Amino acid sequence: MALLGLTNTNDLAAHASANVRRKVFYQFPNGGAPMTGLLSMANTANTDKAEWGWYEKRDPNQRAILGRYSATKGAFGTDTTTAVSATQAVAADATLYVKFKNATEFGKIRIGHHLWFRDIPGDGSTLAEFYGIVIALDTGTNTAQLRFTAASANDIDNDTTDWDAAGDVDKWGAHIVGSAHAEGSGAGTGIYNLPELSENYTQIFKTAFSSTGTSLKEGMKWDDTGHYQDKMWEAARQHAKEIEYAAIFGVKHKNTANFQDADGGAAPLRTTKGVYSFLRDWDTAAGATLDTDPNKRIINNTAGTISYKTYNGYMARLFAVTNDRNFEKICFCGSGHIGTVNEMLDNRATINTTFLGDEKFKFRVVEVTTIAGTVYYHTHPLFSNNPELTYDGLYIDVNNINMVPLNDRDTQIQEEIQANDADYRKDQFLTEIGVENVIPESHMYIRNLQSVA
């Protein structure tokens, strides 16, 4: 059975040895590295640079967020610099100016766009709704001149505190409902959105294991053939767990002055940026500080409780951006997190416990179908065994995450790396790999789900 668009698990046995990370995951599918294990089942794209990048291009939202003329005024003005003093009637074919939040939001607007303003703060307790054609733009102030195409039964209140009410981050916007141009008019200015460059580093992971020449010849109580195979698999599992934690929680960093190579020369040390760091940087760039902000991707949930309504809201936000045609995502979480989700969803949603794979490969997930999409929950041992993480969950779109090794530096075992005259054997697992996280807003990290509200 295929999971999340990855290599079909029924076919995994035929090529399990083609990738050491995949082989470790195949031997221990429910072990300590489930995320990078699953990703090992995807086709791997290598990089020829330890510092590499990729381009992301987003389809802009057909909604431009409104700004404010000042701390005490709303988004509307009599010209590009003068705000409407208090209330303003909206009449068909009259003109008015509107300010947008920043250059990015203003950049969505072109002359000829037909804008719909829905539920704008109105006089008293009312809300205003109206339409306007953009007839002029001022890039210096991020303002557009409008000619109204429909009147509003209610006046705009430009002097209300509702423009920055707590919890209403980016609430006020103009919806672009197409464009309208006069007969015989020119073509106007086009729109082109440049791709965004994201970058990361590969990180070198090493896990060594060694045995004396004598001990290699002795049988063990648990294995008459000796302990080498057992020691190798333990090192392999430890190596996989180190890559796993870096892929989730690592931070991008490079130091070229304080580390040395084997000959004592200065050598760069790089660490890779994990999914959590991508989400943290996304929140910072979006200015998203409140859990209620639709751009927020690390949900702090400081109260420790969650309601069914809040959960559904987070799922809708999670699936708002997806690269999976089946609308499937997977959550790696602690036992406390999945326990709270199970309690909250009791008798409200269909929950199935499934082992995905064939008779040789069993990957345990709990399948939850929501209105937004399907989430596969998998209890992550490294979360469950950490009291600070047991109530946390990482929700990812596996189609937007890749583990990218440096050429010929994917996980491998280097045998007999001891000195020539040493009476012992030393081997090591070595990997140089980094995380490619495309469209980070397709993922989410929810913290501290301790109880149901």
MOCOR-V454118 format. One line per field, one symbol per residue. phi: phi as a letter, one per 20 degrees, with the letter a starting at -180 (. if undefined). Layout:
phi = ???
This chain:
phi = .fclmegfffefgfcfefbffffffffcfdeecffffgffeefedecdcfccbbdccdeffebdfedbfafdceedbebfcdfffbdbfdcgmfdbdcddgbffffffecgnfeddddlegdfmdecdcacbefdbccffdldceddfdbfdfcffdedefffcfgndflfebdeedncbcfgmfffneecbdffdedcbdecedccebbbfffffeefdfeafeodffffffffffffffffgfffedfcfbccdddccefenefbfdcceeefffffffffffemeddgfffefddeflffndbdfffgfffffffefcbddfelcccdebeffffffffffegmdbeccecdepdfeccdecdecedffrddeecfegfefedfedfddbddceffdccedefgmcfgbddelefffeeebdccbecbcbbdddelgfedbcddmeebef
